[in-house]
Amino acid sequence: QVQLVESGGGLVQPGGSLRLSCAASGIIFSIYSMHWYRQAPGKQRELVATIIPGGGTNYADSVKGRFTISRDNAKNTVYLEMNSLKPEDTAVYSCNAAGRTQALGNFWGQGTQVTVSS
C-alpha cells in the first residue's frame, strides 16, 4: 500500500519560514519524480516545485529564489523549504509521486495547511 504523508505545515508570519516534509512508503522512492503542489481556496491547484530522480529541480516563477525542494532517498522523504513567506503562499500543500510510466502509478498525499498571516 502506497502512502505519502506530509507534515510541517502551520501558521507563520509574513517573512517567516517553514519546512514541509513528505514521507513515502510502498514505492521505490528513488525512481519517482516528486512534486509539491498547492491549492488556495477558490483557486486552481498549482505546481510549486519538482525534483526528478537525478536531482534536477524546477520551480514555479512565484516561488523561485524563496523555496527549495530536496530529497533524501535513504529516508524516502522529499522536503520543501519555504523562506520569505508571503500571505499569497497560503494554501494546502500536497506532495505527489509520479512514476515515469503508467505502470508505476501516480500517488498523492493528504495535504498540509500553510497559513501566512500576521
C-alpha angles and dihedrals in degrees: 000000000000119000132179113188120189125200140166102068124132147115118315135168121247109279092028132118139236134179118213122201130197117194116198130202134174095038137081089254097194095065096052128091107231124213137186116212130181135199125194122198111282093007135102120259111269129206105233106176142352134200120187126208092265091054100255114144139203132188140196111254089242093064104031111130092015105060128052125193120202139164137212108202092188089061097036088233137131122199137202115201109198120193134173089024119200131200088251089063088069108120146106107281119209132183123222131197113206122190118211091236131044090242091062091057137213121263138189137202124223095253136242127235120241116189121184110193142131 
